[in-house]
Amino acid sequence: MRKLYGRKTSINVQKASWILAELNLEFEWVFKEDKPGGLETTEYAALNPQLRVPTLDDNGTIVRQSNTIVRYLANKYSHGNLWPSDPGEAAAADYWMDWQASDNWRNVVAVFWNLFRVPPEERNDEEVAKGVIALGKDFEFLNGHLADQEYVAGNSLTMGDIPVGAAVHRFYALPIERPQLPHVEAYYARLQERPAFCENVMVPMP
Ligand SMILES: N[C@@H](CCC(=O)N[C@@H](CS)C(=O)NCC(=O)O)C(=O)O
C-alpha cells in the first residue's frame, strides 16, 4: 500500500499529495489532520530521521524531501510527461524546483514563520519587511520567465510546476503587499483549472 505521511496544510506535503493526485495514484494518508509536531516517535524516526513531513512510502520504497518525492514520482510514473523526455526541458524543470527549495523558500519562511508560527511579541518585523520585499522580487523574476510560456519548463505542466505552483499559492495566501504580476496571476489561474491543484494546494492556511 502507498502511504503519504504529512499534514494537508504543509506546503511541502502539498507538493507530494498534488503530484500523487495529478498522476491518479491512490494512497493512504497518515497524520493528515495533525497540527505541527507529534512526529517524535521511534516508528516515524525510522522512516524519517529528521522528523519532518512529507515522507512517501511507495509500496516499501521510502522517499523523503518533498522535491525528491516529486522527482521520484515523475520519473517512475510520468516519463515524457511530468518528467520531460528532453534533457534540456527536464533541466529547466529541475532549475525551478531548486529555485523554489533554495532562493524562494528562505524568503517564504522569513515571512510565514514570523506571521504564523512565532508568538506576536517575538515577531521580527524587520525580517518580515525584508522577506516581503525579497518575495516580491522572487515572483517578479518568475513573472518575467512566464511572459512567453505557460509553465515553468515550456507550455505544458511538468514536475517543475509542482513546487513552484505550491509556492505561488502560498505567496497569494499570505497577508502581505504584492507587486502586480500579470503573468504569475495568469499562471496561478491556469493551475486553478486543475482539480488536483485545487484539492491539494488551495487549502486554508494553518
Ligand atoms: N526540506 C524539507 C522540509 C520539510 C519540512 O520542513 N517540513 C515541515 C512542514 S512544512 C515539518 O515537517 N515540520 C514539522 C511538523 O510539521 O511537525 C522538504 O522539502 O520536505
The ligand as an SDF file (V2000), in Angstrom:
LIG
                    3D

 20 19  0  0  0  0  0  0  0  0999 V2000
   13.1450   20.2820    3.0040 N   0  0  0  0  0  0  0  0  0  0  0  0
   12.0790   19.5050    3.5690 C   0  0  0  0  0  0  0  0  0  0  0  0
   11.3670   20.3780    4.5850 C   0  0  0  0  0  0  0  0  0  0  0  0
   10.3470   19.5840    5.3450 C   0  0  0  0  0  0  0  0  0  0  0  0
    9.7320   20.4210    6.4470 C   0  0  0  0  0  0  0  0  0  0  0  0
   10.3440   21.3410    6.9970 O   0  0  0  0  0  0  0  0  0  0  0  0
    8.5040   20.0760    6.7940 N   0  0  0  0  0  0  0  0  0  0  0  0
    7.8310   20.7610    7.8510 C   0  0  0  0  0  0  0  0  0  0  0  0
    6.4070   21.0770    7.4200 C   0  0  0  0  0  0  0  0  0  0  0  0
    6.3770   22.2100    6.0460 S   0  0  0  0  0  0  0  0  0  0  0  0
    7.7770   19.8620    9.0850 C   0  0  0  0  0  0  0  0  0  0  0  0
    7.9140   18.6600    8.9710 O   0  0  0  0  0  0  0  0  0  0  0  0
    7.5770   20.4550   10.2360 N   0  0  0  0  0  0  0  0  0  0  0  0
    7.3930   19.7200   11.4540 C   0  0  0  0  0  0  0  0  0  0  0  0
    5.9470   19.3780   11.6570 C   0  0  0  0  0  0  0  0  0  0  0  0
    5.1150   19.6910   10.8190 O   0  0  0  0  0  0  0  0  0  0  0  0
    5.6560   18.7780   12.6850 O   0  0  0  0  0  0  0  0  0  0  0  0
   11.1110   19.0600    2.4640 C   0  0  0  0  0  0  0  0  0  0  0  0
   11.0420   19.7560    1.4360 O   0  0  0  0  0  0  0  0  0  0  0  0
   10.4600   18.0160    2.5970 O   0  0  0  0  0  0  0  0  0  0  0  0
  1  2  1  0
  2  3  1  0
  2 18  1  0
  3  4  1  0
  4  5  1  0
  5  6  2  0
  5  7  1  0
  7  8  1  0
  8  9  1  0
  8 11  1  0
  9 10  1  0
 11 12  2  0
 11 13  1  0
 13 14  1  0
 14 15  1  0
 15 16  2  0
 15 17  1  0
 18 19  2  0
 18 20  1  0
M  END
$$$$
